[in-house]
Amino acid sequence: WYLQFEASKGYAAKADVAIDDFSLSPECFGI
């Protein structure tokens, strides 16, 4: 999951990026 990966690298530093990846990663929901 991109969200987990980005969060591990630095959620606070890349909050916006994490949100973008989350939106671009529907696989997390299994859609």
Summary of the structure (lengths in Angstrom):
residues: 31
radius of gyration: 8.9
end to end distance: 13.2
largest distance: 28.0
contacts: 65
relative contact order: 0.27
helix: 68%
strand: 0%
